[in-house]
Amino acid sequence: MTPRPGIREHAEIYLRGLMMGACDIIPGVSGGTIALITGIYERLVGAIGSIDPASAKHLVRGDFASFQADLGKIDIPFLVVLLAGIGTAFLAMSGVILSLLTDHAVGTYSFFLGLILASAVVLFLEIRSLRAATLAYLVVGTGAGFLLAGLGHLDVGHSLPVLFLTGMVALCAMILPGISGAYMTLVLNQYEFMLAALRALSLPEIVAYIAGGVTGLLIFTKGLKYLLTTHPEAMLAFLTGLMLGSARMLWEKGSLAGDMLTGGWIFFIAGLVIVGAVEYAKRRYTASGA
């Protein structure tokens, strides 16, 4: 039997969600890039942008007509199916990555390091004019990233407030060009814990992380978009430096498990190649005007 167009469309969106989730859970690869390549980026941005925080006021006040009208502006079926695909990929991949980090730490961290450094280079190439001020932001970002990577040595625990704040940072990072939310979770020393929480379906931790992410998106999205629009070179340079400096943490974690130079170089190169391939596909898609 030939599936109805609606079913086929939902199946395609679900598969795109699977691809996005598989990338979002790996530090260094942005699910937003996959959304662009697969042709749903504008629809995704539009769906997220149509969510109005003021809708909560209508609900609290009992103005259900206005609340229902707000819901009608949101592409709910698209978001639900896409999130289902992303969530499925998260659950499927969490155990795999935990096993790799436990049994093949040098190779896994080397692979992550290749992803991050290649992503930093790709982001840097987006800067159209190199001025002294731009290079200064690059230096400041590198220093901030280096210091931020040192937080991995701090035992801040995995309490629900910590996970909430981590979610705020990580999901906000997803709307920035070239920045991986999973990587920020890793830098804040919550990555392996959240992978374990996903595998165990530990709802308090998962809900705290997601709630923090939603809060961060609602609070900071407009400000981040404003900075990217008004000061693009400065923001891109700072973000590039942030990624370069925080790569220190990946090297240190991998070095604790073994020799990163002799045991991880092939995985490092694999990370470089994957980001290069994704960037090439993105540029081909953009150039085609699809």
C-alpha positions as CSV (number, residue, x, y, z in Angstrom):
1,M,0.0,0.0,0.0
2,T,1.3,3.5,-0.9
3,P,1.5,5.6,2.2
4,R,-0.5,8.8,2.3
5,P,1.5,12.0,1.6
6,G,1.1,13.1,5.2
7,I,2.6,9.8,6.5
8,R,5.4,10.0,4.0
9,E,6.2,13.6,4.9
10,H,6.3,12.7,8.6
11,A,8.5,9.7,8.0
12,E,11.0,11.9,6.1
13,I,11.0,14.5,8.9
14,Y,11.5,11.7,11.5
15,L,14.6,10.5,9.5
16,R,16.0,14.0,9.4
17,G,15.5,14.2,13.2
18,L,17.4,10.9,13.5
19,M,20.3,12.4,11.5
20,M,20.2,15.6,13.5
21,G,20.1,13.8,16.9
22,A,23.0,11.5,15.9
23,C,25.1,14.6,15.1
24,D,23.9,16.7,18.1
25,I,25.0,14.1,20.6
26,I,28.6,14.2,19.2
27,P,30.7,17.1,20.3
28,G,31.8,19.2,17.3
29,V,29.0,18.4,14.7
30,S,26.1,20.8,14.7
31,G,22.6,19.4,14.1
32,G,21.7,22.7,12.6
33,T,24.1,22.1,9.8
34,I,22.4,18.8,9.1
35,A,19.0,20.6,9.1
36,L,20.4,23.0,6.5
37,I,21.8,20.2,4.3
38,T,18.5,18.2,4.5
39,G,16.4,21.2,3.6
40,I,14.4,21.8,6.8
41,Y,16.5,24.6,8.4
42,E,14.2,27.5,7.5
43,R,11.2,25.5,8.6
44,L,12.8,24.7,11.9
45,V,13.9,28.3,12.5
46,G,10.4,29.5,11.6
47,A,8.7,26.9,13.9
48,I,11.0,27.9,16.9
49,G,10.6,31.6,16.1
50,S,6.8,31.3,16.2
51,I,6.9,30.2,19.9
52,D,5.8,33.2,21.9
53,P,6.7,33.2,25.6
54,A,3.6,35.4,26.2
55,S,1.5,32.4,25.5
56,A,2.2,31.3,29.1
57,K,0.5,34.4,30.3
58,H,-2.6,33.7,28.4
59,L,-2.7,30.2,29.8
60,V,-2.2,31.4,33.4
61,R,-5.0,34.0,33.0
62,G,-7.4,31.5,31.6
63,D,-7.5,33.1,28.2
64,F,-7.7,29.8,26.3
65,A,-8.9,31.4,23.1
66,S,-5.7,33.5,22.8
67,F,-3.6,30.5,23.9
68,Q,-5.2,28.3,21.3
69,A,-4.6,31.0,18.7
70,D,-0.9,31.1,19.7
71,L,-0.6,27.3,19.3
72,G,-2.1,27.6,15.8
73,K,0.8,29.7,14.7
74,I,3.3,27.0,15.7
75,D,4.1,24.1,13.3
76,I,3.4,21.6,16.1
77,P,3.3,18.4,14.0
78,F,6.6,19.2,12.4
79,L,8.3,19.9,15.8
80,V,6.8,16.8,17.5
81,V,7.9,14.4,14.7
82,L,11.4,16.0,14.4
83,L,11.9,15.9,18.2
84,A,10.8,12.3,18.2
85,G,13.6,11.5,15.7
86,I,16.2,13.5,17.7
87,G,15.2,11.8,20.9
88,T,15.3,8.4,19.4
89,A,18.9,9.1,18.1
90,F,19.9,10.4,21.6
91,L,18.6,7.2,23.3
92,A,20.2,4.9,20.7
93,M,23.6,6.7,20.6
94,S,24.1,7.4,24.3
95,G,25.1,3.8,25.2
96,V,27.4,3.6,22.2
97,I,29.3,6.7,23.0
98,L,29.6,5.8,26.7
99,S,31.1,2.5,25.7
100,L,33.6,4.2,23.4
101,L,34.6,6.7,26.1
102,T,35.1,3.8,28.6
103,D,36.9,1.3,26.3
104,H,38.5,3.5,23.7
105,A,39.0,6.9,25.4
106,V,42.1,7.9,23.5
107,G,40.6,7.3,20.1
108,T,37.3,8.8,21.1
109,Y,38.8,12.0,22.5
110,S,41.1,12.3,19.5
111,F,38.1,12.0,17.2
112,F,36.3,14.7,19.2
113,L,39.5,16.9,19.0
114,G,39.6,16.6,15.3
115,L,35.9,17.6,15.0
116,I,36.4,20.6,17.2
117,L,39.5,22.0,15.6
118,A,38.1,21.5,12.1
119,S,34.9,23.2,13.2
120,A,36.9,26.1,14.5
121,V,38.7,26.5,11.2
122,V,35.4,26.4,9.3
123,L,34.0,29.0,11.6
124,F,37.1,31.2,11.2
125,L,36.7,31.1,7.4
126,E,33.3,32.8,7.8
127,I,35.1,36.0,8.9
128,R,35.2,38.3,5.9
129,S,37.6,41.0,7.1
130,L,40.5,40.5,9.5
131,R,41.2,43.6,11.5
132,A,43.2,44.1,14.6
133,A,40.0,44.3,16.7
134,T,38.9,41.0,15.2
135,L,42.1,39.3,16.1
136,A,41.8,40.7,19.6
137,Y,38.4,39.0,20.0
138,L,40.0,35.8,18.7
139,V,42.7,36.1,21.4
140,V,40.2,36.9,24.1
141,G,38.0,34.0,23.1
142,T,41.0,31.6,23.1
143,G,41.9,32.7,26.6
144,A,38.3,32.4,27.8
145,G,38.0,28.9,26.3
146,F,41.3,27.8,27.9
147,L,40.0,28.9,31.3
148,L,36.6,27.4,30.7
149,A,38.2,24.1,29.8
150,G,39.7,24.1,33.3
151,L,36.3,23.7,34.8
152,G,36.5,20.1,33.9
153,H,38.9,19.7,36.8
154,L,36.3,21.2,39.2
155,D,33.9,18.9,40.9
156,V,30.7,20.9,40.7
157,G,28.6,17.8,40.9
158,H,25.6,16.8,38.9
159,S,22.8,18.4,40.9
160,L,19.6,19.5,39.1
161,P,20.5,23.2,39.3
162,V,23.9,22.4,37.7
163,L,22.2,20.4,34.9
164,F,19.7,23.2,34.4
165,L,22.5,25.8,33.9
166,T,24.3,23.4,31.6
167,G,21.2,23.0,29.5
168,M,20.9,26.8,29.2
169,V,24.4,27.1,27.9
170,A,24.3,24.0,25.7
171,L,21.1,24.6,23.9
172,C,21.9,28.3,23.4
173,A,25.1,27.2,21.8
174,M,23.1,25.2,19.2
175,I,21.7,28.4,17.7
176,L,25.3,29.8,17.2
177,P,27.1,29.0,14.0
178,G,29.5,26.2,14.3
179,I,29.1,25.6,18.0
180,S,28.0,22.2,19.3
181,G,25.7,22.0,22.3
182,A,27.1,18.6,23.1
183,Y,30.6,20.1,23.2
184,M,29.5,22.7,25.7
185,T,28.0,20.0,27.8
186,L,31.4,18.2,27.6
187,V,33.3,21.3,28.6
188,L,31.1,21.8,31.6
189,N,31.9,18.3,32.7
190,Q,28.3,17.0,32.4
191,Y,28.6,15.1,29.1
192,E,29.2,11.5,30.3
193,F,26.7,12.0,33.2
194,M,24.0,13.1,30.8
195,L,24.7,10.2,28.4
196,A,24.3,7.8,31.4
197,A,21.0,9.6,32.3
198,L,19.7,9.3,28.8
199,R,20.6,5.6,28.7
200,A,18.9,5.0,32.0
201,L,15.9,7.3,31.1
202,S,16.5,9.2,34.4
203,L,13.7,11.7,34.0
204,P,14.6,14.3,36.8
205,E,18.1,14.9,35.2
206,I,16.7,14.9,31.6
207,V,13.9,17.3,32.5
208,A,16.2,19.7,34.3
209,Y,18.6,19.8,31.4
210,I,15.8,20.3,28.8
211,A,14.1,22.9,31.0
212,G,17.3,24.9,31.3
213,G,17.7,24.7,27.5
214,V,14.2,26.0,26.8
215,T,14.7,28.8,29.4
216,G,18.0,29.8,27.8
217,L,16.5,29.8,24.3
218,L,13.6,32.0,25.4
219,I,15.9,34.4,27.3
220,F,19.0,34.7,25.2
221,T,18.0,33.9,21.6
222,K,17.1,37.4,20.6
223,G,20.3,38.8,22.2
224,L,22.5,36.3,20.5
225,K,20.9,36.9,17.1
226,Y,21.3,40.7,17.6
227,L,25.1,40.3,18.3
228,L,25.5,38.0,15.3
229,T,23.7,40.6,13.1
230,T,25.4,43.7,14.4
231,H,28.9,42.4,15.2
232,P,29.4,39.3,13.1
233,E,33.2,39.4,12.8
234,A,33.7,40.0,16.5
235,M,31.3,37.2,17.4
236,L,32.7,34.7,15.0
237,A,36.3,35.5,16.1
238,F,35.4,35.1,19.7
239,L,33.5,31.8,19.1
240,T,36.5,30.5,17.1
241,G,38.8,31.3,19.9
242,L,36.5,29.8,22.4
243,M,36.6,26.5,20.6
244,L,40.4,26.6,20.1
245,G,41.1,27.3,23.8
246,S,38.6,24.8,25.2
247,A,40.1,22.1,23.0
248,R,42.7,21.9,25.9
249,M,40.1,19.8,27.8
250,L,39.8,17.2,25.1
251,W,43.6,16.7,25.0
252,E,43.9,16.5,28.7
253,K,41.1,14.0,29.1
254,G,42.5,11.8,26.3
255,S,46.0,12.0,27.7
256,L,44.9,10.6,31.0
257,A,43.9,7.4,29.2
258,G,47.0,7.1,27.0
259,D,49.3,8.6,24.3
260,M,47.2,10.8,22.1
261,L,50.0,11.2,19.5
262,T,50.6,7.6,18.7
263,G,47.3,6.1,19.7
264,G,44.8,8.7,18.4
265,W,46.2,10.3,15.2
266,I,44.1,8.3,12.8
267,F,40.9,9.1,14.8
268,F,41.9,12.8,14.9
269,I,42.2,12.8,11.1
270,A,38.9,11.1,10.8
271,G,37.3,13.9,12.8
272,L,38.9,16.5,10.4
273,V,37.6,14.6,7.4
274,I,34.0,14.3,8.6
275,V,33.7,18.1,9.4
276,G,35.3,18.8,6.0
277,A,32.7,16.5,4.3
278,V,29.8,18.1,6.1
279,E,31.0,21.6,5.3
280,Y,31.5,20.6,1.6
281,A,27.9,19.2,1.5
282,K,26.6,22.4,3.1
283,R,28.4,24.6,0.6
284,R,27.2,22.5,-2.3
285,Y,23.6,22.7,-1.0
286,T,23.9,26.5,-0.5
287,A,25.4,27.1,-3.9
288,S,22.7,25.0,-5.6
289,G,20.1,27.4,-4.2
290,A,18.0,24.5,-2.9
